[in-house]
Amino acid sequence: MKVTVIYHDNSLVINNADASANDLWITPEDLEKLSGWTLKPEGVCKGSTCVPIPPGRESEFVRDSGGFNLAALAQLLGETAVHSDDLSAWVFLEPLSSLRRIQSLEAPDFALPDLDGRLHRLSDYRGNKLFLVAWASW
């Protein structure tokens, strides 16, 4: 089946994937192309980092025919995996623990015009309480 996969910041259309509600089987070549992970005898490796496949669970990750279950790897790594109802699109997100932390609770400065065209900067109101309303039509 044809599946579009977004893995972190990379995307790839895979023509011969095998997808179910909990599994996304792809070729080791597509795994490396999409994610940078390479299937090796010691496990799944990216650069000098290797993640061993848990003993006794090899069939959850690797098929005899050579397929690799990207969804199982994502679960093992604590990543979030979501897919469309028809399984034709998958997104894998980094674990929340690895995402950048908010460095400050101070909003970055920006400027917007009012209805009369006068420009207002957020920094003009620092130290005061401010209520912002945002709206979008999409």
Secondary structure, 3 states (H helix, E strand, C coil): CCEEEEECCEEEEECCCEECCCCEEECHHHHHHHHCCEEECCEEEECCEEECCCCCCHHHHECCCCCEEHHHHHHHHCCEEEECCCCCEEEEECCHHHCCCCCCCCCCCCEEECCCCCEEEHHHHCCCCCCCCCCCCC
